[in-house]
Amino acid sequence: MKYRVTTAIAAALLSATAAQAEPEKYMLDASHSQVVFSYNHLGFSTTTSMFSGFEGEIMFDQDDPANSSVSVAMPVMSLLTGWEKRFEHFMSDDFFGASEGDMVTFESTGIEVTGDDTAVISGDLTLNGVTKSVDLDAQLNKAGQHPMAGKAWAGFDATTTLMRSDYDLDKFAPAISDEVQVEISIEAMKAE
């Protein structure tokens, strides 16, 4: 009898632990999430552009970050270049040949925890109709109660380096660098 009671208690505790370990859905805060990329322009300057206002979700397991996942989608035509003629050139057939509805997407395929607040997020990046595996060096900046929204919130930064030629965007390379530095900063709120 004692064995059955102990087994039942152990099963209940394991069940409670498993329930706590489930990832929770967080939605990106579009007003505080951006992807900034930069590249060398003819050796004269480092030129920067940005995607912002995009959508996505994080299934966030704070107790076991490797059990988390990320899914993000952003319209190609939401690109901000700071100069209208550059935007028009990027949307032309020289680069994206973009139409309304064309998207850049990222779907995580795995997370390797590398430190207390750091991880490598591996995933499939689809850009310009080409899908390649990429690794993001990510850091959890903060997870806690948002002081104004009054709900659970989390913020992350990540970096990676992409090669334009991997995505058929290599016009004018190598004069304009094939290598593109990417910096990501996002905030996400716990879904209702």
C-alpha positions as CSV (number, residue, x, y, z in Angstrom):
1,M,0.0,0.0,0.0
2,K,2.8,2.4,0.9
3,Y,4.5,1.6,-2.4
4,R,1.3,2.5,-4.3
5,V,0.8,5.8,-2.4
6,T,4.5,6.8,-3.0
7,T,4.2,5.9,-6.7
8,A,1.0,7.9,-7.0
9,I,2.7,10.9,-5.3
10,A,5.8,10.6,-7.5
11,A,3.6,10.4,-10.6
12,A,1.6,13.5,-9.5
13,L,4.8,15.4,-8.9
14,L,6.2,14.4,-12.3
15,S,3.0,15.3,-14.0
16,A,3.0,18.8,-12.3
17,T,6.6,19.3,-13.3
18,A,5.8,18.3,-16.9
19,A,2.9,20.8,-17.0
20,Q,5.1,23.6,-15.7
21,A,7.7,22.8,-18.4
22,E,5.4,23.3,-21.3
23,P,6.4,26.3,-23.6
24,E,4.2,29.3,-23.4
25,K,3.1,31.3,-26.4
26,Y,4.5,34.8,-26.7
27,M,3.6,37.2,-29.6
28,L,6.1,39.6,-31.0
29,D,5.6,43.3,-30.1
30,A,5.8,44.8,-33.6
31,S,6.5,48.2,-32.2
32,H,9.7,47.0,-30.5
33,S,11.0,44.4,-32.9
34,Q,13.4,44.9,-35.7
35,V,15.9,43.2,-38.0
36,V,18.8,45.5,-39.0
37,F,21.3,44.5,-41.7
38,S,24.4,46.2,-42.9
39,Y,26.9,45.7,-45.8
40,N,30.0,47.3,-47.2
41,H,29.3,49.6,-50.1
42,L,32.2,49.8,-52.5
43,G,34.6,50.1,-49.6
44,F,33.4,53.6,-48.9
45,S,30.7,53.1,-46.3
46,T,28.7,50.6,-44.3
47,T,25.1,50.9,-45.4
48,T,22.3,49.9,-43.1
49,S,18.6,49.0,-43.7
50,M,15.9,47.5,-41.5
51,F,12.8,45.4,-41.4
52,S,10.3,46.3,-38.6
53,G,6.7,46.0,-37.7
54,F,6.6,42.3,-38.5
55,E,4.7,39.4,-36.9
56,G,5.7,36.2,-35.2
57,E,5.5,34.0,-32.1
58,I,7.8,32.4,-29.7
59,M,6.9,29.3,-27.8
60,F,9.0,30.1,-24.8
61,D,10.0,27.6,-22.2
62,Q,11.9,29.7,-19.6
63,D,12.8,26.6,-17.5
64,D,14.1,24.6,-20.5
65,P,15.0,27.1,-23.3
66,A,16.0,24.3,-25.7
67,N,12.3,23.3,-25.7
68,S,11.4,26.7,-27.2
69,S,10.7,27.7,-30.8
70,V,10.5,30.8,-33.0
71,S,8.4,31.6,-36.0
72,V,8.6,35.0,-37.8
73,A,7.3,36.5,-41.0
74,M,7.9,39.9,-42.5
75,P,6.8,41.4,-45.8
76,V,9.7,42.1,-48.2
77,M,8.2,45.4,-49.0
78,S,8.3,46.6,-45.4
79,L,12.0,47.1,-45.8
80,L,13.2,50.6,-44.6
81,T,16.3,51.9,-46.4
82,G,16.2,55.6,-45.5
83,W,16.3,56.5,-49.1
84,E,13.4,55.9,-51.5
85,K,15.6,55.3,-54.6
86,R,17.5,52.6,-52.7
87,F,14.2,50.9,-51.7
88,E,13.0,51.0,-55.3
89,H,16.3,49.4,-56.4
90,F,16.1,46.7,-53.8
91,M,12.5,45.9,-54.9
92,S,13.6,45.8,-58.6
93,D,14.7,42.7,-60.5
94,D,18.3,43.5,-59.6
95,F,17.5,42.2,-56.1
96,F,14.1,41.0,-54.8
97,G,11.9,41.6,-57.8
98,A,9.3,42.0,-55.0
99,S,5.6,42.0,-55.2
100,E,2.9,42.7,-52.5
101,G,2.7,39.6,-50.3
102,D,6.3,38.4,-50.8
103,M,7.6,37.4,-47.4
104,V,10.8,36.7,-45.5
105,T,10.3,33.9,-43.0
106,F,12.3,32.2,-40.3
107,E,11.2,28.9,-38.6
108,S,13.5,27.5,-35.9
109,T,14.5,23.9,-36.1
110,G,16.5,23.6,-32.9
111,I,18.0,25.6,-29.9
112,E,21.3,24.8,-28.3
113,V,21.7,26.5,-24.9
114,T,25.2,27.9,-24.6
115,G,25.1,29.8,-21.3
116,D,22.7,31.2,-18.6
117,D,21.1,33.6,-21.0
118,T,22.6,32.6,-24.4
119,A,21.8,30.0,-27.1
120,V,22.3,29.2,-30.7
121,I,18.9,29.1,-32.5
122,S,19.1,27.1,-35.7
123,G,16.4,27.5,-38.3
124,D,15.3,27.8,-41.9
125,L,15.4,31.3,-43.4
126,T,13.4,31.8,-46.6
127,L,14.5,34.9,-48.4
128,N,13.9,35.7,-52.1
129,G,12.3,32.3,-52.6
130,V,15.4,30.4,-51.3
131,T,15.4,28.5,-48.1
132,K,18.7,27.9,-46.2
133,S,19.6,26.8,-42.7
134,V,21.1,29.6,-40.5
135,D,22.3,29.9,-36.9
136,L,21.4,32.9,-34.8
137,D,23.6,33.7,-31.8
138,A,20.9,34.7,-29.3
139,Q,20.7,36.3,-25.9
140,L,17.8,36.6,-23.5
141,N,17.9,40.3,-22.4
142,K,15.1,40.1,-19.9
143,A,12.0,38.1,-19.0
144,G,9.5,39.4,-16.5
145,Q,6.5,41.6,-15.9
146,H,6.1,44.5,-18.3
147,P,5.7,47.6,-16.1
148,M,3.1,49.3,-18.3
149,A,1.4,46.4,-20.0
150,G,1.1,44.4,-16.7
151,K,1.8,41.1,-18.3
152,A,4.7,38.7,-18.9
153,W,7.2,40.0,-21.4
154,A,10.5,38.8,-22.9
155,G,13.2,40.5,-24.9
156,F,15.9,38.9,-27.0
157,D,18.9,40.0,-29.2
158,A,20.5,37.9,-31.9
159,T,23.1,38.2,-34.6
160,T,24.1,36.3,-37.7
161,T,26.0,36.7,-41.0
162,L,24.4,35.9,-44.3
163,M,25.8,35.7,-47.8
164,R,23.7,37.5,-50.4
165,S,24.7,35.0,-53.0
166,D,23.1,32.2,-51.0
167,Y,19.7,33.8,-51.7
168,D,20.3,34.9,-55.4
169,L,20.8,38.6,-54.2
170,D,24.4,39.0,-55.2
171,K,24.1,41.8,-57.8
172,F,27.3,43.9,-57.9
173,A,29.3,41.5,-55.6
174,P,32.0,41.6,-54.6
175,A,32.2,45.4,-55.1
176,I,29.2,45.6,-52.8
177,S,29.9,43.0,-50.1
178,D,28.4,39.5,-50.5
179,E,28.5,39.3,-46.7
180,V,25.7,40.9,-44.7
181,Q,25.7,41.5,-41.0
182,V,22.3,40.9,-39.3
183,E,21.3,42.2,-35.9
184,I,17.9,41.3,-34.5
185,S,16.2,42.8,-31.4
186,I,12.7,41.7,-30.4
187,E,10.2,42.0,-27.6
188,A,7.4,39.6,-27.1
189,M,4.3,39.5,-24.9
190,K,2.7,36.4,-23.4
191,A,-0.4,35.6,-25.4
192,E,-3.8,35.8,-23.7
